[in-house]
Amino acid sequence: MYFTDRGIEELEERRGEESVTLAWLADRLRAFVDLNPDFETPVERLATFLARDDDGIDDVDD
């Protein structure tokens, strides 16, 4: 298990039932980078990964 898995698990446990918008997520990522500028590059990479994660959308059978 990676160290980050603990944070992801905590997020899922605490907020897994909530619905959020991507605008909310973007706002929270910006706030995080404002408070932690050393993490600008990893947050940018995560945001780009999420923005481009279109694999499998066309593969869903109705």
PDBQT receptor file of N, H, CA, C and O in Angstrom, charges set to zero:
ATOM      1  N   MET A   1       0.847  -1.170   0.000  1.00  0.00    +0.000 N 
ATOM      2  CA  MET A   1       0.000   0.000   0.000  1.00  0.00    +0.000 C 
ATOM      3  C   MET A   1       0.895   1.237   0.000  1.00  0.00    +0.000 C 
ATOM      4  O   MET A   1       1.864   1.319   0.756  1.00  0.00    +0.000 OA
ATOM      5  N   TYR A   2       0.561   2.182  -0.847  1.00  0.00    +0.000 N 
ATOM      6  H   TYR A   2      -0.226   2.116  -1.461  1.00  0.00    +0.000 HD
ATOM      7  CA  TYR A   2       1.268   3.456  -0.862  1.00  0.00    +0.000 C 
ATOM      8  C   TYR A   2       0.787   4.312   0.306  1.00  0.00    +0.000 C 
ATOM      9  O   TYR A   2      -0.334   4.147   0.787  1.00  0.00    +0.000 OA
ATOM     10  N   PHE A   3       1.637   5.221   0.753  1.00  0.00    +0.000 N 
ATOM     11  H   PHE A   3       2.548   5.355   0.363  1.00  0.00    +0.000 HD
ATOM     12  CA  PHE A   3       1.267   6.124   1.837  1.00  0.00    +0.000 C 
ATOM     13  C   PHE A   3       0.010   6.911   1.483  1.00  0.00    +0.000 C 
ATOM     14  O   PHE A   3      -0.838   7.153   2.342  1.00  0.00    +0.000 OA
ATOM     15  N   THR A   4      -0.111   7.316   0.201  1.00  0.00    +0.000 N 
ATOM     16  H   THR A   4       0.578   7.119  -0.496  1.00  0.00    +0.000 HD
ATOM     17  CA  THR A   4      -1.265   8.114  -0.212  1.00  0.00    +0.000 C 
ATOM     18  C   THR A   4      -2.563   7.342  -0.130  1.00  0.00    +0.000 C 
ATOM     19  O   THR A   4      -3.633   7.947  -0.059  1.00  0.00    +0.000 OA
ATOM     20  N   ASP A   5      -2.495   6.017  -0.137  1.00  0.00    +0.000 N 
ATOM     21  H   ASP A   5      -1.625   5.526  -0.194  1.00  0.00    +0.000 HD
ATOM     22  CA  ASP A   5      -3.720   5.221  -0.039  1.00  0.00    +0.000 C 
ATOM     23  C   ASP A   5      -4.476   5.536   1.248  1.00  0.00    +0.000 C 
ATOM     24  O   ASP A   5      -5.707   5.498   1.264  1.00  0.00    +0.000 OA
ATOM     25  N   ARG A   6      -3.763   5.844   2.316  1.00  0.00    +0.000 N 
ATOM     26  H   ARG A   6      -2.764   5.875   2.302  1.00  0.00    +0.000 HD
ATOM     27  CA  ARG A   6      -4.433   6.161   3.581  1.00  0.00    +0.000 C 
ATOM     28  C   ARG A   6      -5.278   7.420   3.453  1.00  0.00    +0.000 C 
ATOM     29  O   ARG A   6      -6.398   7.476   3.961  1.00  0.00    +0.000 OA
ATOM     30  N   GLY A   7      -4.746   8.420   2.782  1.00  0.00    +0.000 N 
ATOM     31  H   GLY A   7      -3.836   8.374   2.370  1.00  0.00    +0.000 HD
ATOM     32  CA  GLY A   7      -5.511   9.645   2.576  1.00  0.00    +0.000 C 
ATOM     33  C   GLY A   7      -6.702   9.420   1.675  1.00  0.00    +0.000 C 
ATOM     34  O   GLY A   7      -7.776   9.977   1.903  1.00  0.00    +0.000 OA
ATOM     35  N   ILE A   8      -6.518   8.604   0.651  1.00  0.00    +0.000 N 
ATOM     36  H   ILE A   8      -5.646   8.151   0.466  1.00  0.00    +0.000 HD
ATOM     37  CA  ILE A   8      -7.622   8.291  -0.260  1.00  0.00    +0.000 C 
ATOM     38  C   ILE A   8      -8.696   7.503   0.478  1.00  0.00    +0.000 C 
ATOM     39  O   ILE A   8      -9.887   7.753   0.295  1.00  0.00    +0.000 OA
ATOM     40  N   GLU A   9      -8.281   6.554   1.312  1.00  0.00    +0.000 N 
ATOM     41  H   GLU A   9      -7.314   6.351   1.462  1.00  0.00    +0.000 HD
ATOM     42  CA  GLU A   9      -9.245   5.784   2.095  1.00  0.00    +0.000 C 
ATOM     43  C   GLU A   9      -9.995   6.676   3.075  1.00  0.00    +0.000 C 
ATOM     44  O   GLU A   9     -11.201   6.513   3.263  1.00  0.00    +0.000 OA
ATOM     45  N   GLU A  10      -9.293   7.618   3.700  1.00  0.00    +0.000 N 
ATOM     46  H   GLU A  10      -8.313   7.750   3.548  1.00  0.00    +0.000 HD
ATOM     47  CA  GLU A  10      -9.964   8.540   4.616  1.00  0.00    +0.000 C 
ATOM     48  C   GLU A  10     -10.982   9.396   3.869  1.00  0.00    +0.000 C 
ATOM     49  O   GLU A  10     -12.092   9.614   4.354  1.00  0.00    +0.000 OA
ATOM     50  N   LEU A  11     -10.604   9.877   2.696  1.00  0.00    +0.000 N 
ATOM     51  H   LEU A  11      -9.703   9.701   2.302  1.00  0.00    +0.000 HD
ATOM     52  CA  LEU A  11     -11.530  10.661   1.880  1.00  0.00    +0.000 C 
ATOM     53  C   LEU A  11     -12.781   9.852   1.561  1.00  0.00    +0.000 C 
ATOM     54  O   LEU A  11     -13.900  10.349   1.692  1.00  0.00    +0.000 OA
ATOM     55  N   GLU A  12     -12.591   8.626   1.147  1.00  0.00    +0.000 N 
ATOM     56  H   GLU A  12     -11.683   8.223   1.040  1.00  0.00    +0.000 HD
ATOM     57  CA  GLU A  12     -13.734   7.775   0.806  1.00  0.00    +0.000 C 
ATOM     58  C   GLU A  12     -14.607   7.503   2.028  1.00  0.00    +0.000 C 
ATOM     59  O   GLU A  12     -15.834   7.539   1.933  1.00  0.00    +0.000 OA
ATOM     60  N   GLU A  13     -13.980   7.231   3.175  1.00  0.00    +0.000 N 
ATOM     61  H   GLU A  13     -12.984   7.201   3.252  1.00  0.00    +0.000 HD
ATOM     62  CA  GLU A  13     -14.748   6.943   4.388  1.00  0.00    +0.000 C 
ATOM     63  C   GLU A  13     -15.523   8.167   4.872  1.00  0.00    +0.000 C 
ATOM     64  O   GLU A  13     -16.685   8.051   5.261  1.00  0.00    +0.000 OA
ATOM     65  N   ARG A  14     -14.888   9.330   4.849  1.00  0.00    +0.000 N 
ATOM     66  H   ARG A  14     -13.944   9.424   4.534  1.00  0.00    +0.000 HD
ATOM     67  CA  ARG A  14     -15.530  10.533   5.383  1.00  0.00    +0.000 C 
ATOM     68  C   ARG A  14     -16.517  11.173   4.416  1.00  0.00    +0.000 C 
ATOM     69  O   ARG A  14     -17.531  11.726   4.842  1.00  0.00    +0.000 OA
ATOM     70  N   ARG A  15     -16.227  11.103   3.105  1.00  0.00    +0.000 N 
ATOM     71  H   ARG A  15     -15.403  10.654   2.759  1.00  0.00    +0.000 HD
ATOM     72  CA  ARG A  15     -17.028  11.869   2.144  1.00  0.00    +0.000 C 
ATOM     73  C   ARG A  15     -17.550  11.031   1.001  1.00  0.00    +0.000 C 
ATOM     74  O   ARG A  15     -18.061  11.567   0.017  1.00  0.00    +0.000 OA
ATOM     75  N   GLY A  16     -17.427   9.706   1.121  1.00  0.00    +0.000 N 
ATOM     76  H   GLY A  16     -17.013   9.271   1.920  1.00  0.00    +0.000 HD
ATOM     77  CA  GLY A  16     -17.794   8.812   0.033  1.00  0.00    +0.000 C 
ATOM     78  C   GLY A  16     -19.254   8.861  -0.384  1.00  0.00    +0.000 C 
ATOM     79  O   GLY A  16     -19.587   8.503  -1.514  1.00  0.00    +0.000 OA
ATOM     80  N   GLU A  17     -20.117   9.294   0.503  1.00  0.00    +0.000 N 
ATOM     81  H   GLU A  17     -19.846   9.584   1.421  1.00  0.00    +0.000 HD
ATOM     82  CA  GLU A  17     -21.542   9.366   0.186  1.00  0.00    +0.000 C 
ATOM     83  C   GLU A  17     -21.951  10.707  -0.419  1.00  0.00    +0.000 C 
ATOM     84  O   GLU A  17     -23.079  10.860  -0.887  1.00  0.00    +0.000 OA
ATOM     85  N   GLU A  18     -21.039  11.672  -0.409  1.00  0.00    +0.000 N 
ATOM     86  H   GLU A  18     -20.123  11.547  -0.028  1.00  0.00    +0.000 HD
ATOM     87  CA  GLU A  18     -21.362  13.004  -0.911  1.00  0.00    +0.000 C 
ATOM     88  C   GLU A  18     -21.235  13.079  -2.427  1.00  0.00    +0.000 C 
ATOM     89  O   GLU A  18     -20.488  12.318  -3.043  1.00  0.00    +0.000 OA
ATOM     90  N   SER A  19     -21.974  14.005  -3.010  1.00  0.00    +0.000 N 
ATOM     91  H   SER A  19     -22.581  14.623  -2.510  1.00  0.00    +0.000 HD
ATOM     92  CA  SER A  19     -21.833  14.330  -4.426  1.00  0.00    +0.000 C 
ATOM     93  C   SER A  19     -21.186  15.702  -4.519  1.00  0.00    +0.000 C 
ATOM     94  O   SER A  19     -21.559  16.626  -3.797  1.00  0.00    +0.000 OA
ATOM     95  N   VAL A  20     -20.217  15.826  -5.410  1.00  0.00    +0.000 N 
ATOM     96  H   VAL A  20     -19.913  15.075  -5.996  1.00  0.00    +0.000 HD
ATOM     97  CA  VAL A  20     -19.545  17.107  -5.599  1.00  0.00    +0.000 C 
ATOM     98  C   VAL A  20     -19.469  17.416  -7.086  1.00  0.00    +0.000 C 
ATOM     99  O   VAL A  20     -19.560  16.520  -7.925  1.00  0.00    +0.000 OA
ATOM    100  N   THR A  21     -19.305  18.672  -7.396  1.00  0.00    +0.000 N 
ATOM    101  H   THR A  21     -19.232  19.401  -6.714  1.00  0.00    +0.000 HD
ATOM    102  CA  THR A  21     -19.128  19.074  -8.784  1.00  0.00    +0.000 C 
ATOM    103  C   THR A  21     -17.636  19.170  -9.081  1.00  0.00    +0.000 C 
ATOM    104  O   THR A  21     -16.810  19.272  -8.174  1.00  0.00    +0.000 OA
ATOM    105  N   LEU A  22     -17.318  19.138 -10.338  1.00  0.00    +0.000 N 
ATOM    106  H   LEU A  22     -17.989  19.055 -11.075  1.00  0.00    +0.000 HD
ATOM    107  CA  LEU A  22     -15.922  19.331 -10.722  1.00  0.00    +0.000 C 
ATOM    108  C   LEU A  22     -15.474  20.759 -10.434  1.00  0.00    +0.000 C 
ATOM    109  O   LEU A  22     -14.294  20.997 -10.178  1.00  0.00    +0.000 OA
ATOM    110  N   ALA A  23     -16.400  21.705 -10.474  1.00  0.00    +0.000 N 
ATOM    111  H   ALA A  23     -17.359  21.511 -10.683  1.00  0.00    +0.000 HD
ATOM    112  CA  ALA A  23     -16.065  23.090 -10.123  1.00  0.00    +0.000 C 
ATOM    113  C   ALA A  23     -15.655  23.172  -8.651  1.00  0.00    +0.000 C 
ATOM    114  O   ALA A  23     -14.709  23.883  -8.313  1.00  0.00    +0.000 OA
ATOM    115  N   TRP A  24     -16.357  22.451  -7.778  1.00  0.00    +0.000 N 
ATOM    116  H   TRP A  24     -17.125  21.874  -8.053  1.00  0.00    +0.000 HD
ATOM    117  CA  TRP A  24     -15.993  22.411  -6.364  1.00  0.00    +0.000 C 
ATOM    118  C   TRP A  24     -14.600  21.805  -6.198  1.00  0.00    +0.000 C 
ATOM    119  O   TRP A  24     -13.769  22.337  -5.463  1.00  0.00    +0.000 OA
ATOM    120  N   LEU A  25     -14.353  20.689  -6.887  1.00  0.00    +0.000 N 
ATOM    121  H   LEU A  25     -15.029  20.258  -7.485  1.00  0.00    +0.000 HD
ATOM    122  CA  LEU A  25     -13.056  20.027  -6.804  1.00  0.00    +0.000 C 
ATOM    123  C   LEU A  25     -11.945  20.959  -7.286  1.00  0.00    +0.000 C 
ATOM    124  O   LEU A  25     -10.896  21.057  -6.649  1.00  0.00    +0.000 OA
ATOM    125  N   ALA A  26     -12.172  21.636  -8.398  1.00  0.00    +0.000 N 
ATOM    126  H   ALA A  26     -13.024  21.557  -8.915  1.00  0.00    +0.000 HD
ATOM    127  CA  ALA A  26     -11.175  22.566  -8.928  1.00  0.00    +0.000 C 
ATOM    128  C   ALA A  26     -10.888  23.678  -7.917  1.00  0.00    +0.000 C 
ATOM    129  O   ALA A  26      -9.735  24.062  -7.723  1.00  0.00    +0.000 OA
ATOM    130  N   ASP A  27     -11.928  24.187  -7.280  1.00  0.00    +0.000 N 
ATOM    131  H   ASP A  27     -12.865  23.875  -7.438  1.00  0.00    +0.000 HD
ATOM    132  CA  ASP A  27     -11.761  25.232  -6.273  1.00  0.00    +0.000 C 
ATOM    133  C   ASP A  27     -10.944  24.723  -5.089  1.00  0.00    +0.000 C 
ATOM    134  O   ASP A  27     -10.080  25.440  -4.584  1.00  0.00    +0.000 OA
ATOM    135  N   ARG A  28     -11.202  23.512  -4.646  1.00  0.00    +0.000 N 
ATOM    136  H   ARG A  28     -11.904  22.930  -5.056  1.00  0.00    +0.000 HD
ATOM    137  CA  ARG A  28     -10.459  22.934  -3.515  1.00  0.00    +0.000 C 
ATOM    138  C   ARG A  28      -9.000  22.678  -3.891  1.00  0.00    +0.000 C 
ATOM    139  O   ARG A  28      -8.105  22.868  -3.067  1.00  0.00    +0.000 OA
ATOM    140  N   LEU A  29      -8.755  22.244  -5.136  1.00  0.00    +0.000 N 
ATOM    141  H   LEU A  29      -9.482  22.090  -5.805  1.00  0.00    +0.000 HD
ATOM    142  CA  LEU A  29      -7.379  22.036  -5.585  1.00  0.00    +0.000 C 
ATOM    143  C   LEU A  29      -6.616  23.357  -5.625  1.00  0.00    +0.000 C 
ATOM    144  O   LEU A  29      -5.451  23.419  -5.230  1.00  0.00    +0.000 OA
ATOM    145  N   ARG A  30      -7.276  24.418  -6.105  1.00  0.00    +0.000 N 
ATOM    146  H   ARG A  30      -8.222  24.368  -6.426  1.00  0.00    +0.000 HD
ATOM    147  CA  ARG A  30      -6.637  25.739  -6.123  1.00  0.00    +0.000 C 
ATOM    148  C   ARG A  30      -6.312  26.207  -4.703  1.00  0.00    +0.000 C 
ATOM    149  O   ARG A  30      -5.229  26.735  -4.449  1.00  0.00    +0.000 OA
ATOM    150  N   ALA A  31      -7.255  26.009  -3.785  1.00  0.00    +0.000 N 
ATOM    151  H   ALA A  31      -8.134  25.580  -3.992  1.00  0.00    +0.000 HD
ATOM    152  CA  ALA A  31      -7.029  26.410  -2.391  1.00  0.00    +0.000 C 
ATOM    153  C   ALA A  31      -5.859  25.629  -1.797  1.00  0.00    +0.000 C 
ATOM    154  O   ALA A  31      -5.044  26.193  -1.067  1.00  0.00    +0.000 OA
ATOM    155  N   PHE A  32      -5.776  24.353  -2.100  1.00  0.00    +0.000 N 
ATOM    156  H   PHE A  32      -6.438  23.895  -2.693  1.00  0.00    +0.000 HD
ATOM    157  CA  PHE A  32      -4.683  23.521  -1.597  1.00  0.00    +0.000 C 
ATOM    158  C   PHE A  32      -3.348  24.035  -2.118  1.00  0.00    +0.000 C 
ATOM    159  O   PHE A  32      -2.391  24.158  -1.353  1.00  0.00    +0.000 OA
ATOM    160  N   VAL A  33      -3.274  24.333  -3.401  1.00  0.00    +0.000 N 
ATOM    161  H   VAL A  33      -4.051  24.233  -4.023  1.00  0.00    +0.000 HD
ATOM    162  CA  VAL A  33      -2.012  24.818  -3.984  1.00  0.00    +0.000 C 
ATOM    163  C   VAL A  33      -1.657  26.192  -3.414  1.00  0.00    +0.000 C 
ATOM    164  O   VAL A  33      -0.479  26.486  -3.207  1.00  0.00    +0.000 OA
ATOM    165  N   ASP A  34      -2.656  27.032  -3.159  1.00  0.00    +0.000 N 
ATOM    166  H   ASP A  34      -3.612  26.793  -3.327  1.00  0.00    +0.000 HD
ATOM    167  CA  ASP A  34      -2.375  28.328  -2.542  1.00  0.00    +0.000 C 
ATOM    168  C   ASP A  34      -1.716  28.151  -1.172  1.00  0.00    +0.000 C 
ATOM    169  O   ASP A  34      -0.812  28.903  -0.808  1.00  0.00    +0.000 OA
ATOM    170  N   LEU A  35      -2.174  27.155  -0.422  1.00  0.00    +0.000 N 
ATOM    171  H   LEU A  35      -2.909  26.544  -0.717  1.00  0.00    +0.000 HD
ATOM    172  CA  LEU A  35      -1.620  26.889   0.907  1.00  0.00    +0.000 C 
ATOM    173  C   LEU A  35      -0.332  26.074   0.853  1.00  0.00    +0.000 C 
ATOM    174  O   LEU A  35       0.481  26.131   1.776  1.00  0.00    +0.000 OA
ATOM    175  N   ASN A  36      -0.144  25.313  -0.229  1.00  0.00    +0.000 N 
ATOM    176  H   ASN A  36      -0.805  25.267  -0.979  1.00  0.00    +0.000 HD
ATOM    177  CA  ASN A  36       0.996  24.407  -0.363  1.00  0.00    +0.000 C 
ATOM    178  C   ASN A  36       1.616  24.535  -1.753  1.00  0.00    +0.000 C 
ATOM    179  O   ASN A  36       1.495  23.614  -2.561  1.00  0.00    +0.000 OA
ATOM    180  N   PRO A  37       2.270  25.642  -2.044  1.00  0.00    +0.000 N 
ATOM    181  CA  PRO A  37       2.779  25.874  -3.402  1.00  0.00    +0.000 C 
ATOM    182  C   PRO A  37       3.790  24.831  -3.883  1.00  0.00    +0.000 C 
ATOM    183  O   PRO A  37       3.987  24.680  -5.089  1.00  0.00    +0.000 OA
ATOM    184  N   ASP A  38       4.422  24.123  -2.974  1.00  0.00    +0.000 N 
ATOM    185  H   ASP A  38       4.262  24.246  -1.995  1.00  0.00    +0.000 HD
ATOM    186  CA  ASP A  38       5.366  23.076  -3.384  1.00  0.00    +0.000 C 
ATOM    187  C   ASP A  38       4.666  21.925  -4.103  1.00  0.00    +0.000 C 
ATOM    188  O   ASP A  38       5.310  21.136  -4.795  1.00  0.00    +0.000 OA
ATOM    189  N   PHE A  39       3.367  21.833  -3.939  1.00  0.00    +0.000 N 
ATOM    190  H   PHE A  39       2.844  22.473  -3.376  1.00  0.00    +0.000 HD
ATOM    191  CA  PHE A  39       2.607  20.751  -4.553  1.00  0.00    +0.000 C 
ATOM    192  C   PHE A  39       1.938  21.157  -5.865  1.00  0.00    +0.000 C 
ATOM    193  O   PHE A  39       1.094  20.425  -6.384  1.00  0.00    +0.000 OA
ATOM    194  N   GLU A  40       2.305  22.304  -6.397  1.00  0.00    +0.000 N 
ATOM    195  H   GLU A  40       2.990  22.899  -5.976  1.00  0.00    +0.000 HD
ATOM    196  CA  GLU A  40       1.683  22.790  -7.630  1.00  0.00    +0.000 C 
ATOM    197  C   GLU A  40       1.817  21.788  -8.775  1.00  0.00    +0.000 C 
ATOM    198  O   GLU A  40       0.835  21.512  -9.464  1.00  0.00    +0.000 OA
ATOM    199  N   THR A  41       2.995  21.247  -8.986  1.00  0.00    +0.000 N 
ATOM    200  H   THR A  41       3.793  21.471  -8.426  1.00  0.00    +0.000 HD
ATOM    201  CA  THR A  41       3.212  20.313 -10.095  1.00  0.00    +0.000 C 
ATOM    202  C   THR A  41       2.416  19.024  -9.924  1.00  0.00    +0.000 C 
ATOM    203  O   THR A  41       1.744  18.613 -10.869  1.00  0.00    +0.000 OA
ATOM    204  N   PRO A  42       2.459  18.359  -8.756  1.00  0.00    +0.000 N 
ATOM    205  CA  PRO A  42       1.648  17.140  -8.618  1.00  0.00    +0.000 C 
ATOM    206  C   PRO A  42       0.150  17.388  -8.762  1.00  0.00    +0.000 C 
ATOM    207  O   PRO A  42      -0.559  16.568  -9.345  1.00  0.00    +0.000 OA
ATOM    208  N   VAL A  43      -0.336  18.506  -8.238  1.00  0.00    +0.000 N 
ATOM    209  H   VAL A  43       0.240  19.172  -7.764  1.00  0.00    +0.000 HD
ATOM    210  CA  VAL A  43      -1.762  18.812  -8.361  1.00  0.00    +0.000 C 
ATOM    211  C   VAL A  43      -2.112  19.070  -9.823  1.00  0.00    +0.000 C 
ATOM    212  O   VAL A  43      -3.161  18.639 -10.300  1.00  0.00    +0.000 OA
ATOM    213  N   GLU A  44      -1.240  19.768 -10.526  1.00  0.00    +0.000 N 
ATOM    214  H   GLU A  44      -0.387  20.119 -10.139  1.00  0.00    +0.000 HD
ATOM    215  CA  GLU A  44      -1.450  20.011 -11.961  1.00  0.00    +0.000 C 
ATOM    216  C   GLU A  44      -1.505  18.700 -12.729  1.00  0.00    +0.000 C 
ATOM    217  O   GLU A  44      -2.347  18.527 -13.609  1.00  0.00    +0.000 OA
ATOM    218  N   ARG A  45      -0.612  17.777 -12.398  1.00  0.00    +0.000 N 
ATOM    219  H   ARG A  45       0.072  17.917 -11.682  1.00  0.00    +0.000 HD
ATOM    220  CA  ARG A  45      -0.599  16.467 -13.061  1.00  0.00    +0.000 C 
ATOM    221  C   ARG A  45      -1.868  15.686 -12.761  1.00  0.00    +0.000 C 
ATOM    222  O   ARG A  45      -2.430  15.046 -13.650  1.00  0.00    +0.000 OA
ATOM    223  N   LEU A  46      -2.325  15.735 -11.510  1.00  0.00    +0.000 N 
ATOM    224  H   LEU A  46      -1.869  16.255 -10.788  1.00  0.00    +0.000 HD
ATOM    225  CA  LEU A  46      -3.567  15.050 -11.153  1.00  0.00    +0.000 C 
ATOM    226  C   LEU A  46      -4.743  15.651 -11.906  1.00  0.00    +0.000 C 
ATOM    227  O   LEU A  46      -5.565  14.919 -12.457  1.00  0.00    +0.000 OA
ATOM    228  N   ALA A  47      -4.831  16.971 -11.937  1.00  0.00    +0.000 N 
ATOM    229  H   ALA A  47      -4.163  17.566 -11.491  1.00  0.00    +0.000 HD
ATOM    230  CA  ALA A  47      -5.931  17.630 -12.638  1.00  0.00    +0.000 C 
ATOM    231  C   ALA A  47      -5.928  17.281 -14.125  1.00  0.00    +0.000 C 
ATOM    232  O   ALA A  47      -6.981  17.028 -14.710  1.00  0.00    +0.000 OA
ATOM    233  N   THR A  48      -4.748  17.268 -14.731  1.00  0.00    +0.000 N 
ATOM    234  H   THR A  48      -3.892  17.473 -14.256  1.00  0.00    +0.000 HD
ATOM    235  CA  THR A  48      -4.646  16.904 -16.144  1.00  0.00    +0.000 C 
ATOM    236  C   THR A  48      -5.058  15.448 -16.358  1.00  0.00    +0.000 C 
ATOM    237  O   THR A  48      -5.764  15.136 -17.316  1.00  0.00    +0.000 OA
ATOM    238  N   PHE A  49      -4.621  14.566 -15.473  1.00  0.00    +0.000 N 
ATOM    239  H   PHE A  49      -4.048  14.820 -14.695  1.00  0.00    +0.000 HD
ATOM    240  CA  PHE A  49      -5.004  13.152 -15.557  1.00  0.00    +0.000 C 
ATOM    241  C   PHE A  49      -6.519  13.004 -15.485  1.00  0.00    +0.000 C 
ATOM    242  O   PHE A  49      -7.112  12.276 -16.281  1.00  0.00    +0.000 OA
ATOM    243  N   LEU A  50      -7.143  13.687 -14.539  1.00  0.00    +0.000 N 
ATOM    244  H   LEU A  50      -6.661  14.279 -13.892  1.00  0.00    +0.000 HD
ATOM    245  CA  LEU A  50      -8.600  13.591 -14.397  1.00  0.00    +0.000 C 
ATOM    246  C   LEU A  50      -9.319  14.208 -15.590  1.00  0.00    +0.000 C 
ATOM    247  O   LEU A  50     -10.341  13.685 -16.035  1.00  0.00    +0.000 OA
ATOM    248  N   ALA A  51      -8.802  15.305 -16.108  1.00  0.00    +0.000 N 
ATOM    249  H   ALA A  51      -7.972  15.730 -15.747  1.00  0.00    +0.000 HD
ATOM    250  CA  ALA A  51      -9.433  15.974 -17.242  1.00  0.00    +0.000 C 
ATOM    251  C   ALA A  51      -9.388  15.127 -18.501  1.00  0.00    +0.000 C 
ATOM    252  O   ALA A  51     -10.302  15.190 -19.323  1.00  0.00    +0.000 OA
ATOM    253  N   ARG A  52      -8.347  14.344 -18.660  1.00  0.00    +0.000 N 
ATOM    254  H   ARG A  52      -7.604  14.293 -17.992  1.00  0.00    +0.000 HD
ATOM    255  CA  ARG A  52      -8.158  13.565 -19.888  1.00  0.00    +0.000 C 
ATOM    256  C   ARG A  52      -8.570  12.111 -19.749  1.00  0.00    +0.000 C 
ATOM    257  O   ARG A  52      -8.353  11.328 -20.674  1.00  0.00    +0.000 OA
ATOM    258  N   ASP A  53      -9.154  11.727 -18.633  1.00  0.00    +0.000 N 
ATOM    259  H   ASP A  53      -9.330  12.363 -17.881  1.00  0.00    +0.000 HD
ATOM    260  CA  ASP A  53      -9.518  10.334 -18.376  1.00  0.00    +0.000 C 
ATOM    261  C   ASP A  53     -10.836  10.002 -19.067  1.00  0.00    +0.000 C 
ATOM    262  O   ASP A  53     -11.875   9.875 -18.420  1.00  0.00    +0.000 OA
ATOM    263  N   ASP A  54     -10.780   9.865 -20.383  1.00  0.00    +0.000 N 
ATOM    264  H   ASP A  54      -9.936   9.969 -20.909  1.00  0.00    +0.000 HD
ATOM    265  CA  ASP A  54     -11.969   9.541 -21.167  1.00  0.00    +0.000 C 
ATOM    266  C   ASP A  54     -12.012   8.086 -21.586  1.00  0.00    +0.000 C 
ATOM    267  O   ASP A  54     -12.966   7.674 -22.244  1.00  0.00    +0.000 OA
ATOM    268  N   ASP A  55     -11.014   7.295 -21.230  1.00  0.00    +0.000 N 
ATOM    269  H   ASP A  55     -10.238   7.630 -20.695  1.00  0.00    +0.000 HD
ATOM    270  CA  ASP A  55     -10.988   5.883 -21.607  1.00  0.00    +0.000 C 
ATOM    271  C   ASP A  55     -12.179   5.145 -21.037  1.00  0.00    +0.000 C 
ATOM    272  O   ASP A  55     -12.489   5.267 -19.852  1.00  0.00    +0.000 OA
ATOM    273  N   GLY A  56     -12.834   4.390 -21.870  1.00  0.00    +0.000 N 
ATOM    274  H   GLY A  56     -12.582   4.290 -22.832  1.00  0.00    +0.000 HD
ATOM    275  CA  GLY A  56     -13.913   3.539 -21.409  1.00  0.00    +0.000 C 
ATOM    276  C   GLY A  56     -15.291   4.161 -21.466  1.00  0.00    +0.000 C 
ATOM    277  O   GLY A  56     -16.281   3.448 -21.297  1.00  0.00    +0.000 OA
ATOM    278  N   ILE A  57     -15.400   5.468 -21.699  1.00  0.00    +0.000 N 
ATOM    279  H   ILE A  57     -14.596   6.047 -21.836  1.00  0.00    +0.000 HD
ATOM    280  CA  ILE A  57     -16.721   6.085 -21.735  1.00  0.00    +0.000 C 
ATOM    281  C   ILE A  57     -17.547   5.533 -22.880  1.00  0.00    +0.000 C 
ATOM    282  O   ILE A  57     -18.743   5.292 -22.717  1.00  0.00    +0.000 OA
ATOM    283  N   ASP A  58     -16.927   5.328 -24.041  1.00  0.00    +0.000 N 
ATOM    284  H   ASP A  58     -15.956   5.525 -24.174  1.00  0.00    +0.000 HD
ATOM    285  CA  ASP A  58     -17.651   4.813 -25.200  1.00  0.00    +0.000 C 
ATOM    286  C   ASP A  58     -17.860   3.297 -25.123  1.00  0.00    +0.000 C 
ATOM    287  O   ASP A  58     -18.612   2.729 -25.915  1.00  0.00    +0.000 OA
ATOM    288  N   ASP A  59     -17.199   2.655 -24.175  1.00  0.00    +0.000 N 
ATOM    289  H   ASP A  59     -16.589   3.117 -23.531  1.00  0.00    +0.000 HD
ATOM    290  CA  ASP A  59     -17.283   1.201 -24.072  1.00  0.00    +0.000 C 
ATOM    291  C   ASP A  59     -18.458   0.729 -23.219  1.00  0.00    +0.000 C 
ATOM    292  O   ASP A  59     -18.662  -0.477 -23.085  1.00  0.00    +0.000 OA
ATOM    293  N   VAL A  60     -19.229   1.637 -22.643  1.00  0.00    +0.000 N 
ATOM    294  H   VAL A  60     -19.063   2.617 -22.752  1.00  0.00    +0.000 HD
ATOM    295  CA  VAL A  60     -20.338   1.262 -21.773  1.00  0.00    +0.000 C 
ATOM    296  C   VAL A  60     -21.481   0.745 -22.617  1.00  0.00    +0.000 C 
ATOM    297  O   VAL A  60     -21.941   1.416 -23.541  1.00  0.00    +0.000 OA
ATOM    298  N   ASP A  61     -21.941  -0.464 -22.291  1.00  0.00    +0.000 N 
ATOM    299  H   ASP A  61     -21.567  -1.010 -21.541  1.00  0.00    +0.000 HD
ATOM    300  CA  ASP A  61     -23.094  -1.049 -22.990  1.00  0.00    +0.000 C 
ATOM    301  C   ASP A  61     -24.371  -0.598 -22.320  1.00  0.00    +0.000 C 
ATOM    302  O   ASP A  61     -24.486  -0.645 -21.095  1.00  0.00    +0.000 OA
ATOM    303  N   ASP A  62     -25.341  -0.156 -23.123  1.00  0.00    +0.000 N 
ATOM    304  H   ASP A  62     -25.247  -0.117 -24.118  1.00  0.00    +0.000 HD
ATOM    305  CA  ASP A  62     -26.640   0.263 -22.573  1.00  0.00    +0.000 C 
ATOM    306  C   ASP A  62     -27.612  -0.883 -22.587  1.00  0.00    +0.000 C 
ATOM    307  O   ASP A  62     -28.757  -0.726 -22.164  1.00  0.00    +0.000 OA
TER     308      ASP A  62
